[in-house]
Each structure stands twice: as structure tokens, then as C-alpha cells.
Amino acid sequence: MKLQSSLFFAIVAMTACSLSGCASAPTSGAEGRDSTVRVYEPADLSSSEYDVVRQLWVDSWSTALWMPTYASEAEGIASMQDEAARSGADGLINVYCVDRGRSTWSSKSGPAFVCYGNAIRVRQSKG
């Protein structure tokens, strides 16, 4: 009897924890700082003027199987800016977008842009 009540309370506690996690709003990571992530051309900054936070969309083994695609280059870059802000970056550099086209098996038509680049944190000048 004691074992059944302990099991019941454990299930109730796990359910409550799961539901509270589902009810919370996802954080964007951009609270409390400027959410604008600037896109830099490679000639704008030398490599000593920034630190790479992460490489977007190519820093995981899963990209060998899937990468997000976008209907336009602007949509892809906006998504990268959001992801960079969540990562704590304030800029993007070496950004490239390529229209890979849709697969013959895809139910969608139109362009399929794949974008990738480096999320960076620009170093503050000492002057």
C-alpha cells in the first residue's frame, strides 16, 4: 500500500513538472540587451575585432541530414539574426544564402534558400 501511494505521488509530481515546463513561454535570450544583430561584410571587420560565438546551421552533425530552408534570402537572414541573438551574439559575418531549389519529392514549390554564417560578438574598442 505504501509503495502504491509513493508511486502515485511520484507520477503526480512528474506530471506537474512537465506541465509547468510546457506552460512557460520560451525565452528568446535577447531580453535586457539590444536585440538588433548587425550583418557585417567580411571587409567591415578584421578577425581581431570580433569573437566567433558559433557557426550557424553548420555546427552540428544534424546538418548532414537537414538544414532549414527559407522562401527568401531576407527570411533566412532574419532567422539567423534571431538565432544569433539567442546565442548572445551581436553580429553576423560571412553570411551566405544559396537557393538549393526544391526536391522533386517536396510538396512545396518555389525557391528553397539555405543560409549559413558566423554569429559574432564584436570587441569593444579601447579608445
C-alpha positions, 0 to 999 in steps of 0.5 A: 500500500505504501509503495502504491501511494509513493508511486502515485505521488511520484507520477503526480509530481512528474506530471506537474513538472512537465506541465509547468515546463510546457506552460512557460513561454520560451525565452528568446535570450535577447531580453535586457540587451539590444536585440538588433544583430548587425550583418557585417561584410567580411571587409567591415571587420578584421578577425581581431575585432570580433569573437566567433560565438558559433557557426550557424546551421553548420555546427552540428552533425544534424546538418548532414541530414537537414538544414532549414530552408527559407522562401527568401534570402531576407527570411533566412537572414532574419532567422539567423539574426534571431538565432544569433541573438539567442546565442548572445551574439551581436553580429553576423559575418560571412553570411551566405544564402544559396537557393538549393531549389526544391526536391522533386519529392517536396510538396512545396514549390518555389525557391528553397534558400539555405543560409549559413554564417558566423554569429559574432560578438564584436570587441569593444574598442579601447579608445 
